[in-house]
Structures are given as structure tokens and as C-alpha cells.
Amino acid sequence: MLTGQVIGRATATAKHPSLAGWRLLLVQTLDIQGNADGFPELVIDRLGCGKGDIVLLTSDGAAVRDMVGTDNTPIRWATMGVIDRE
């Protein structure tokens, strides 16, 4: 699991059938100090996360396949939680 910051949404005019109805986000992964770490990832979201939210991500293939309900999906990342800021 990683943390990341939502930097925007993605829109697709054509996408894999397993992604129908899923909200797609662009999330910048973060290191332990909260700095950008690597390239942004395309993430499916069922939590309603918005731009600027700090989220908990999973790249567990089995969990993501279970979420979308198929063994044949091109997506790897999914939101698992929103981290509250104080």
C-alpha cells in the first residue's frame, strides 16, 4: 500500500468493459515525507475522492480484480481509503 495525492480526474471515451461505471483518478504517489515519488498513476475510485485528497492506494492485483468483478482487467491501482488531514 502507498499514499498519494489526487491531482485530477481522467475521462475516457473508450475504455475496457471492466472499467464501465468506475471513476478514474490521476494520483501522484508520495514518499514518507509527503513529496512526489515517481510518476502519477491511473487509479479506480469508489470512495468519491476529489482533487487534493490524500488517499491510501493498493496495487494488489487480486483485490483490484475482485473490486471490478473480473480476472481480465487492465487496471492495477485502486483507492482504499482517504487520509484525514488535521
Buried (B, 14 or more C-beta within 10 A) or exposed (E): EBBBBBEBEEEEEEBBEBBEEBBBBBBBBBEEEEEEBEEBBBBBBEBEBEEEBBBBBBBBEEEBBEBBEEEEBEBBBBBBBBEEEE
